[in-house]
Amino acid sequence: MTVFFSKACELGIQAVLFLSIKESGIYNAEQVSKELKVPKEFVSKVLQILTESGITRSKKGKNGGFYLGKEPRNIKLIDIVEAIDGLDVFKSCVLGFPGCSKETPCPVHDQWGKLREEAYKMLSEETLEHLKEKTASKISTL
């Protein structure tokens, strides 16, 4: 469990990474849930959010399911985070203090600021294309 992203966001990242390694295919929520070992209803809800944002697309019907809405090289991890959790985690106090700023910092303001900037930078630079090989080996061990 992480404290950085919601469970929905974690699943969204995993599901989109899964779709990226399966390239030209349509996978329904049940297939994705079996691969990632999470409840089908949760997968379906998260993929619907990602479809609304254009990261994934869906096809209705008997052979329907979800697939990437863009090329893997055009989807950054930050896109998925923004679609599901928003970007407030990169703007707010990690300890939850209202009004935390440079002028009135919380006890970990400076340390958190550095970590937050590095995390944002990494998520903004990493594309699904860059992560395909590592994703394939990780999903195969689930």
C-alpha positions, 0 to 999 in steps of 0.5 A: 500500500502506498500513501502517494496514490489512491488504490484506484490510481495504482490500479489504473497505472497497472491496467494501462501498463497491462494494456500497453504490453498486449498491444493490438488487443481488446481486453474486457474487465474480467480478463484484466482483473484476472491478470492483475488479481483485483476485483472485476468491478474495480477494474471496470470502474477505473477503466471507465474513468480512463476512457473518459479521459481518452487514455483508454477506449472501449468497444461495446458488445460481445467481443468488447472491452478496453484498449489504449486510446493512444500510442504507448509513447504518447501516454505518460504516467502523469496522465494516468495520475491526473485522470484518476487522482488529479494533481493536488498531491503535488501541490498540497502538504504531505502532512495535511496542514492547511496553509503550508508554504515556504513562508509557513512550512510544516515540519517536513516541507523542505524534504517533501518538496524535493521528493514531490518535485522528483516524483512529478518529474519522473511521472512526467517523463516516463511513457508506457513505451519506456516501461513495456519490458519491465511491465511484461516481466512484472505482470508475468510474476503476479 
